[in-house]
Structures are given as C-alpha cells and as structure tokens.
Amino acid sequence: MIERPLILLAGLAALGLVYVVLPVTLEAYFRYRKRRSLTCPEEKKIASVQIDAKRAAWSAAMDSRQLRVRACSLWPEKSGCGQRCLAQLI
C-alpha cells in the first residue's frame, strides 16, 4: 500500500510536465520566434512578420494553437488587419 499518495501524484504530475508539456511548449516557441516573410492577403505584398512566440507556446501547451502577429512591416498603416496572413503558417 502506498503510504504517501500525494507525493506519488505530485511526482506523476511533474513527470507529465517535463515529458509532455515542456517539449510541446518549447517546440512551439522556437518555431515561431523568428521573423518570417508572408504575403499579405489584403495588400498582395510581402511583409516581414513577427509572431507572438510566447502566446503560441502557451496555447500549444493548452492544445489550442493561437497565433497572433506581434509586429509587421506593413504596420502602422495596416495595424487593424484581420491577420489572415497567419493561415500561411498552418
């Protein structure tokens, strides 16, 4: 019989974090942290886009990938865009 079930549960949770959540989070962060060139669907021009890598990483850990543009070379003129260029990354 297990004498300290809470310690066992905490250990299992820690192993889950280390072997499942951490790799998924880090992979998403390193994938989206670099600037990339995308075609703006509204302007039909190439834009240099920076993705919010922290948001992408956290949302990947929660299994709900949410990508947001953090900076774009077409901003501030097009700062209110719908960020449809992100569909090119899927």
N, C-alpha and C positions, 0 to 999 in steps of 0.2 A: 504494500500500500504506500502511496506517495504521502510523505509527511508534510511537504510544503508545496501545495498545488499552485499557489500564487507565484512562487518563484519559477516553477516549471512553465506556467502560462506566460510570464514576462520573458523568459528565455526564448520561447517559441515565437513570441511577437517580435523580439529583437532579431532573431534569425530571418523572419519574414521580411523585416525592413531591410536588412543587409543584403539578402539574396534575391529579393524581388523588387521592392520599391526603389532602392538606391540605384541599381543598374538602369531601370527604366527612366528614372529622373535624369541621371547623368547623360544617358544617350540622347534624350530629347534636348537637353541644354546644349551639348556640344554640337548637335546637328543644326540648331537654329541660331547660334550666337554670331555667326559670320554674316557680313553684308553679302547680298546677292543681287544679281540683275534680273528683274522681272519685267514683263511687258504690261504696261498699264492698260487695262481693258477700256478705260474711258478716253484716254488721250492717244492710245495707239503708239506710245513711245516707250523706250527702255528707261526704267527707273532703277536707281540703286536703293535697295530696301533693307532696313534693319528690323528683324523680328524681335519681339519681346521674348527673349530666351527664358527668362525666369518664369513667366506665365506659362509658356509652352511646357516647361519641365514639370511644374506643379500640376498642370492639368493632365499631363501624360501619366503622372503618378496616380491620379484620381480616375483614370480611364475615360477622360472626356477632353480630347485634344482641342484646345482653344488657342488659335493663333491670332495675334494682333500685330500690326505694324507699329514699331516704336519710332522709326524715322524713315523718311522717304525723300529722295532728291527732288521730287515734284512739289513738295510742301514748301511754303505755307499756302500757295495758291490752291492746291487740291487737298488741303488738310481735312476736309469734311467728307472725303470719299467713302465709298462703301467697302473698301479694302477687298474688292473682288479679285485682285491680283493674287491673293493667297491661295486661290484654288489651283494655281500652277504648282504649288508645293505638295499637294495631296497625291 
